[in-house]
Each structure stands twice: as C-alpha cells, then as structure tokens.
Amino acid sequence: VNTTTTTTTTNNNYNNMPEKPRTIALFDVDGTLTVPRGEVTDDMMEFMMKLSEKITVGIVGGSDLPKQEEQLGEGVVKKFPYNFSQNGLVAYKNGELLEIQTISKFLGEDNIKRIVNWVMKYLADVDLPIKRGTFIEFRSGMFNVSPIGRNCSRPERNDYEKFDLEHNIRKNMVEAMKKEFADLNLTFSIGGQISFDVFPQGWDKTYCLKFLDAADFDEIHFFGDKTFEGGNDYEIFTSERTIGHTVTSPEDTKEQCTKLFLS
C-alpha cells in the first residue's frame, strides 16, 4: 500500500483568496526583495508567501522575465496573482499572460527605421577619442544608444565617461533627438557610464497600473528602493493611484510589511 500523501504546496498562491483581496502591494525586485542583482533568500520568499495569504501581492520589475526568474525563481509568474516584467510591458495575472507590448509594435517599423537611421548618421559625425561597436541596441521595450559602442573594454568605458562629462556628448545627442523626434513623445534617460535609453513616455513602472482596475482595489501600495527623482521607482512611488513606501533592503521591506499588514 502506498502511504505517501502528496502535499502539494501550490506555488499558485493566487488560487487561495487572501484575507484582504482589495488591498494590493506591488514590489520592486532589486534592492527590495533581493540584494541588487542577487537571488531572493528562502526566508524572504517564505515571508512573501505568508504575506500573500493576507493581501494581494504583485511583482513589478524593470528587467525582462528571464532575469526576474533568475532572481525570484522559475515559475515566478505563478507564485503571486500579478507579475509585471519590463515595468508591465509583459503582464501576467493568475499565471496567464495578459499582454506583451514592444516598442516596435507601439511605434511601428517606419518610426523604428527613422530612429535607427538618424542615430547612425548622427554618430558618424561625432568625434570621440575611440569608437568600438554596438552603437545602438534594440531591446523589446527600448533603444539603448552608446556613442562609444557597448563592446568597449572596462578601461575604455571609464575613460569615455570622463570625456562624456566634459564634452556633454550624450546630453547634446539627447537634446538633438528630442527636437528631431518631438512627434513621437519619447523619454530619454541617461544612465550608467556610456549610454542612454530611449522609450515611449509612460513606459516607466506606472505602466503596470493600467492592469489594476480601480474598482477592484481600495489600496495600491508600492515598495521600492529607487524612489528618488530620477530613480526607476519614482513615477509609481509618486503616482496618485499608489501609497508609496521607500525601502532600503529586503529586511526593511519585511519589517515595513509586517507592521502594515501582519500585526
């Protein structure tokens, strides 16, 4: 006789209705649920599962889904009722895909060509001490533009950053693009040492809020670490639809959520 009782602790936590389904908490990943670029600890994941018995839980990360799975574990879209990667351009509800939005679909191929052609012509006329390769990287949710080229070495990257600060290479290019593509309502974000991102306005983390019907929730909480102006949590943190909470680490997230929802 087989006496093994299979207790399947369902990863599909959304099958069990939480005590307060009309309160949702959305969590950034890096620096909020994990250390930056690290993996979630068992302890933290256990806490999140406990929290999702109390309230509705959602994840909203800027990275793509494979990167999110590296940090939060495979099948993360089935762990909590809402999962948003790339700020919600890829959206899941109860383990089912709701939408995939891409910059090419949104802008159309003619505009994509316009941007690529203009960038290549502009960069051909920019004089830098050195140039390498991969000047424009096409990602599903954005363009990443690098005047020196993304495959420069670490020392070349450091030297370029100094040159760029002195000569405003990226700043001037962004100003020129804002004029050239004013009709497309694009956002330009200079980050890191060698490049800047180009994406449609509103494609920050507030994009995910369109999947949360106001009629379904009384409170939408957001927890993130980059909530300062210019940080990638700022827009959703300051949105009038959310109650924003700044955290400094996964431990801090746990502490704040315990006080708010579990005590």
FIRO-144827 format. One record per residue: x, y, z of N, C-alpha, C in turn; residue in one letter. Coordinates in steps of 0.02 Angstrom, whole numbers, plus 50000, padded with zeros to 5 digits. Example, Ala and Ser with C-alpha at 12.3 -4.5 7.8 and 13.67 -1.06 7.14 Angstrom:
BEGIN
506604971650390506154977550390506604983550390A 506424988850354506844994750357506455000250394S 
//
This chain:
BEGIN
500434994050000500005000050000500445006250000V 500295010749955500685016949952500385021950001N 500775023550053500515028050105500735035250096T 501105036450041501345043350032500765048050018T 500695052950061500195058150046500555063950013T 500345065549954500675071149920500375077649941T 500755081249981500515087950000500835092749951T 500455094649902500725099449854500605106449880T 501135109349905501075116449924501065120249859T 500465122149839500395125349774500815131649769T 501205131749716501545138049701501045143149679N 500485140749652499975145349627499595148349686N 499925153149718499635156049778498995159749764N 498895161749701498295165649685497665161449687Y 497735154749692497135150649697496785151649764N 497165153649814496875154749880496755162249889N 496135163949900495965171049909496265173749974M 496635179349971496905182050034496345184950078P 496515186250140496025189050187495765195850163E 496235199950136496035206650112496205207350038K 495805204449995495965204549923495955211549892P 495615216249924495555223049895496135227649913R 496615224849951497245228449964497785224849925T 498135228449882498685225349844499345228949860I 499875225049866500545227849875500965225649815A 501255230549781501695229149724502415230049748L 502855225449726503545225549749504035225949691F 504495230749695505075230949652505495224749670D 505985222949627506385216949640507055218749672V 507495221849631508175223549653508195228349712D 508495226449768508555230949825507935230949868G 507405227549846506775227449883506615220449907T 506625215649860506525208549878507185204749878L 507685207349842508345204149840508875209649849T 509485207449864510035212349861510135213849787V 510395219749768510465221449697510795215849657P 510435213749604510645208549558510745201649590R 510495200949652510575194549687509935190349683G 509965184449714509375179949715509005180749781E 508355179649778507945180249838508135174649887V 508135176049952508285170850002507655166750015T 507745160650039507175156350055506735159750107D 507065162850155506725166250209506265171850183D 506535175750135506145181250107505555178650066M 505665173350027505125170549986504575167650031M 504785164550086504305161850134503875167450163E 504205173050178503845178850204503335181450153F 503545181850090503095184350037502485179750029M 502595173250035502035168550028501545169550087M 501835170850146501415172050206501015178450197K 501355183550170501025190050158500445189250108L 500545184850058500025184150007499415180350032S 499455177750093498845174850124498425180450154E 498755186150167498415191850199498125196650148K 498545198550097498355203650048498545201049978I 498315204649927498515203049858499235205549847T 499645201449815500345203149804500505203349730V 500895208249709501125208649639501865210449637G 502195208249584502905209849573502945214449513I 503335219949519503445224249460504185225949455V 504515222749406505235223749396505375226949329G 505945230249324506145233349261506475228449213G 506765223049240507115218149198506615213949159S 506885210049111506445205449075506305199349118D 505845195149096505615189549136506165184449151L 506595182549102507135177849119507575180349176P 507725186949176508135189849229507755189649296K 507105191049293506705190949354506675183849383Q 506635178849338506625171849360507285169849391E 507835172549366508495171249396508505173649468E 508165179249481508175182149548507645179349595Q 507055177949568506495175949611506295168649602L 506645165149558506495157949548506055156849487G 506145150949456505745149249397505015148749415E 504595150349367503875149949379503615155349425G 503985160949429503785166449473503095169349453V 502925168749389502275171449366501685167649397V 501835161649422501305157649453501295158249529K 501785161949557501835162249630501355167349660K 501255172949624500835178349651500315180249597F 499755183249619499225184749570499435189349512P 499875194249526500085198849473500845198649465Y 501065198249403501775198449389501905202949328N 502325207949338502495212549284503255212649275F 503475211049214504185212049199504235217649148S 504835220549140504925226449098504395231749113Q 504295232949178503815238049202503095236649185N 502945230649161502255228949143502145228149068G 502685229049029502625227748957502465220348946L 502695216148992502485209148994502095208249059V 501445206849053501005206849111500655200049118A 500675197449180500325191149196499835192249253Y 499255188949248498775188949303498575181649314K 498635179449376498475172449394498815167349347N 499445168849331499835164149290499695164349216G 499205168549196499015169049125499305175549096E 499575175149036499845181049003499285185748982L 499335192049004498835197148986499035200848923L 499675202748920499885207048863500645206948857E 500875207248795501585208848783501595214848737I 501885220248761501945226348720502685227148701Q 502815229248639503515230448618503555237248586T 504155239948585504255246648557504125246548481I 504275240948448504165240648375503425240548359S 503045236848400502315236448391502015243348403K 502265246648456501975253048477502135258748429F 502765259248407502965264848363502865263348289L 502875256948272502825255048201503515254848168G 503595250448119504255249248089504545255448054E 504115259648026504375265647991504715270348040D 504425271148099504735275448150505365272348180N 505355265748186505965262348210506545263748162I 506395263048096506915264348046507155271648049K 506675276148057506835283348064507355284448119R 507215281448178507655282348236508335279248222I 508345273048199508985269448186509405273348135V 509105275348080509475278848028509755285548053N 509345289148091509565295648117510145294748165W 510095289848210510625288648260511285286948226V 511245282648174511865280648140512195286548104M 511765290748073512045296648039512345301548089K 511995302648145512235307348195512905305048224Y 512945298648242513555296048274514145295948226L 514005295348161514555295448112514925302148114A 514575307448133514875314148135515135316148204D 515055311848254515295313548321516025311148327V 516465315848345517165314048351517325312148424D 517545306048434517745303548500518465301048497L 518815300648553519495297948552519525290848522P 519025286648540518985279948510518255278148499I 518125273648452517455270748443517535263248437K 517045259548464517055252248460516445249748422R 516055245248448515485242648411514855242248453G 514285240848420513625240648451513435247548479T 513275251948432513105258948450512365259648466F 511975255148440511255255348455511025248248468I 510725247248526510475240548543509715240948546E 509395236748508508675236548505508425231448556F 508055233848606507765229248655507005229448647R 506655224748676505935224548662505575230748688S 505825233848743505465239548770505815246248760G 506405246248728506775252548721507345251748672M 507635257548654508285257748620508805259548673F 509395256648668509955258948709510485261448660N 510665267848668511125271048621511785272448656V 512345270448625513005271448655513485274548604S 513685280848613514125284148564514805280648555P 515075277648608515715274148601515615267048576I 515025264248588514895257248570514925252848632G 514435248448639514355244548702514925239548713R 515255237348659515775232448673516475235348681N 516505240948716517155243748736517385240148800C 518015240548815518285237248875518135241448937S 518255238548995518135242249058518545248749062R 519215248649047519595254949049519335260048998P 519145257648937518885262148885518225265348908E 517825261348942517185263748969517315269349021R 517795268249065517955273249117518215279749086N 518645279049035518915284949000518365288748964D 517915284848932517365288048895516915292048943Y 516775289249001516335292649048516605299649065E 517265300049077517575306549093517515311249033K 517655308648973517615312648912516895315248902F 516415310748914515705312448904515485317948953D 515715317449015515535322549065515815329349046L 516415329149017516755335448998516445338548935E 516255334248887516035336748822515285335948809H 514905333448858514175332748851513945329048788N 514305323748771514135320048709513425317348712I 513265313748766512595310748772512065316148782R 512225321048823511735326348837511535330048773K 512035331748732511895335348669511505330948620N 511675324548619511335319948573510595319248593M 510475318648659509785318148683509395324448665V 509695330348673509355336648655509175336648580E 509645334348539509525334148466508955329248450A 508945323548484508425318548472507745320948494M 507735324648550507095327348574506775331848521K 507195335848488506935340248435506715336248374K 507155331748353507045327748292506415323348297E 506305320548357505755315648364505215318148412F 505115324748411504605327748456503915324648446A 503775322548385503115319748368502985312848399D 503515309548423503435302648447503345302048523L 503395307848559503315307748632503755302548666N 504405303348657504875298548685505175301248750L 505395296748792505765298548853506485296448844T 506945300648867507665299148861507955298848931F 508315293548945508575292649012509325291149009S 509735295949032510465294849032510645291249096I 510925285249089511105281349148511755277749135G 512085275449188512715271749179513255276249151G 513775273149122514365276849101514365278649027Q 514055274548985514195275148913513585275848868I 512985275548896512405275148852511805279048879S 511265279148839510625281848864510065277648834F 509495277548868508915273748846508405278348813D 508045275648765507515279248730506895274948731V 506335277548758505725273548761505115278148761F 504525275548744503925279748743503755282348813P 503485288448814503265291548878502765286948913Q 502835286548979502365282449018502565275149023G 503135273348992503355266348997503815265249058W 503685269049110504025267849174503575262949213D 503685262249277503305257149315502555258649322K 502355264949309501635266449312501255262749257T 501625260349206501305256649151500905250749177Y 501165247449230500825241449256500145242949288C 500045249349309499435251049345498815250449300L 498915250649235498335250049190497995243249195K 498365238349223498085231649230497725230749297F 497745235849339497415235449405496805239949404L 496235237049396495605240749390495455244149457D 495325250649454495185254549515494595251549553A 494125248449518493535245649550493705239349591A 494285236349577494475230149612494875231249676D 495155237249684495605238349741495445244849779F 495465244349845495385250249887496055253749897D 496595249649902497265252449914497765248949870E 498195252849837498755250149799499395252749832I 499765248249865500395250149897500965248449849H 501485252549851502095250949812502705251349857F 503135246349853503755246149892504345245949844F 504805250849851505395250949807505965254849840G 506565253949813507145257349842507375263449802D 507225263649736507445269349695506875274349686K 506625276949742506025281149739506185288649733T 506835290349730507045297349723506935299449650F 506905306049639506805308649571507375306249526E 507205303349469507725300549425507815293149436G 507585290549493507615283249506507045279849469G 507135273249454506625270049412505985267949451N 505955269649516505335268449554504955274949567D 505255280549546504995287149564504275288249540Y 504145286649476503485288249447502915284349481E 503035277949494502505273949526502445275749600I 503005277449630503025279449701502615285849711F 502665290549663502315296949671501625297049637T 501445291549604500795291349569500225292349618S 499705296049596499135297249641498735290849654E 498865285649614498505279349624498815274949678R 499435276449697499785272049744499935275349811T 500035271149861500325273249925501045270749923I 501515275449919502215273549907502595272549972G 503035267449973503465266050030504185265250006H 504655268950035505355268250018505675263150064T 506035258350034506375253250075507125253550060V 507525250850106508245251150097508555244150085T 508155238850097508405232050090507825227150096S 507935220750078507405215750088507185215350162P 507655216150208507495215950280507015221650298E 507165227450270506735233350283506045232250253D 506005229350194505365227750162504945223350208T 505275218150234504945213450278504675216950341K 505095221150369504915224850430504315229350419E 504345233350363503795237950349503135234250335Q 503185228750298502585224950281502285221450342C 502715219250386502475216050448502065221050488T 502345227150496501985232350534501325234150501K 501345234850435500755237250398500205231950391L 500415225850375499915220850354499845214750401F 500355213450441500345207150478500295207750554L 500265214150578500235214650651499535216750674S 
//
